[in-house]
Amino acid sequence: MKRFVASVVMFFAIALAFAEDIRIASYNMMRLGNGTKDYTTLASVVDDFDVVGAIEVMNPKGMALLAEKLPANWSYVVADHAVGDKSYKEYYGFFYDDKVEVVQVLGYYSDERNAFMRPPFAVQFRVKSTGFVFNLVIAHIIYGDSPKVRLAEINHLGEVYSYFEGLTGNQGITLIAGDFNEESLAAFKSLINFGMSELGTVKKSTLGKTGAANDYDHMFASKNLIPMIVESDVYYWTSDWSTRKTVSDHFPVYCVLETE
């Protein structure tokens, strides 16, 4: 009996040794690279995670300036060109620490209809200790002059999911996150129809003058990832609302993925 108990204990010890929790976030960094920015504080927020999708990156220099404030075990990827219209363009990027590595930069979503002013962007990552692979797609949906404008983009997110899954073998290993400028979960029917679920990010995620404001930032996961997610939330890292001017006017949304 003692041998049996010892064997069971050893089995679970080995299983735990090969498990790795990865903290994954999406963060609108408020015109990263332009104007006055408290990069030290921003870096301390990023360093609470292992992978961070950076939204509203105005230029690659902003990614580099933030990377300089991060510990040496961090790296980053930035899109090779900006997207938007003639009056406004931005990049997407990813910061990641040494728990993970880039498998491939999947790039921008591509379709003939040009459904997005700023097409979503994706990278596939591998967790070094466990070999687990996942896709992280980030998006910045336009606000527009009316709800119809942003809903027109949101309605194509199911196609975005299908596109990036198709590039990586249709394994159901995709997270889609970002600033969607939309609060209603019903608007994301195209993702839900693919079996994706919004994680515990149905909370106010922007910083107002006196508190958290709009529920604009979301994170969705494929059904195959749902059993692996042990935590998800909005990361309310501060109650100093003045940081919306020096750090960001958004809070990160995140999940913790338990990989084996």
Helices and strands as residue ranges (DSSP letters): H 2-17, E 20-32, H 39-46, E 51-57, H 60-69, E 75-78, E 83-84, E 89-96, E 100-108, E 121-127, E 133-140, H 147-154, H 157-167, E 174-179, G 185-188, H 189-192, E 197-198, E 217-221, G 226-228, E 229-234, H 243-246, E 253-259
